[in-house]
Amino acid sequence: MKKINWVIVGGIVCVAIGLFVYFDRVQILEFVRAQKQVVLPEPVTFEETKKIETNVPSVPVAKAPSAPIVPAKKESSKTVLAAEINLAVPFTIQAPTGDWGQPYQDACEEASVLMVKEYYAKNTAKTIDAAVATKEILAMVAYQDKIFGYNIDTTSSETAQFAEKIYRLGKSEILENPTVDQIKERLNLGQPVIVPVAGQMLKNPYFTAPGPKYHMLVIRGYTKDGNFITNDPGTKR
């Protein structure tokens, strides 16, 4: 009987395991994350936030983009906030049908605005219908091309402007470098917060590496341990 070369066998096994892990990495990641899944607070509608026992003062709003940006105060908020909150903001991916070509590749702003709009429109579904989301995103893109001459990487002020005009969402408030408590205050008022972010710094494991340099998403709440709850249109999860 020939001697078995255990080094070669071990190498083959390692390669086989490596290939298995590579091709099933998403499923493996899903399984690991499921074991660590955080139990989120029950979603609440805009009307239901009025029943939450807090001491949140009324917040003055500044019309964007003509009004100056409101600088955020650095000191900690003394407002009494709910221990946790999760606004019932319906979700959509920015590529509703799975087509990541333009304009969907850069439609995070439009998808974020649409999610907030549907929240105020009392859409109680967990996700927005793909056909509806596609139609609305394309309408927003066309509107931006008309008023700005472009639709990619719009600023906070530009995003607020087209959101106000196309959906009549009322006045927008823009905070520069907001504190955590300031964001929590808005959430306690039943107001989702759209945030522009450096996408690659989020290290979202479901982004196609290395992730978007510039991104927008919706903060819809926070948990008792201080983590924000988000609707990120850059991934279907």
Secondary structure as GFF3:
##gff-version 3
##sequence-region A 1 237
A	DSSP	alpha_helix	6	23	.	.	.	ID=ss1
A	DSSP	alpha_helix	25	35	.	.	.	ID=ss2
A	DSSP	alpha_helix	46	49	.	.	.	ID=ss3
A	DSSP	beta_strand	70	71	.	.	.	ID=ss4
A	DSSP	beta_strand	85	86	.	.	.	ID=ss5
A	DSSP	three_ten_helix	104	106	.	.	.	ID=ss6
A	DSSP	alpha_helix	108	120	.	.	.	ID=ss7
A	DSSP	alpha_helix	130	147	.	.	.	ID=ss8
A	DSSP	alpha_helix	156	167	.	.	.	ID=ss9
A	DSSP	beta_strand	175	176	.	.	.	ID=ss10
A	DSSP	alpha_helix	180	188	.	.	.	ID=ss11
A	DSSP	beta_strand	193	198	.	.	.	ID=ss12
A	DSSP	alpha_helix	199	202	.	.	.	ID=ss13
A	DSSP	beta_strand	214	222	.	.	.	ID=ss14
A	DSSP	beta_strand	228	231	.	.	.	ID=ss15
###
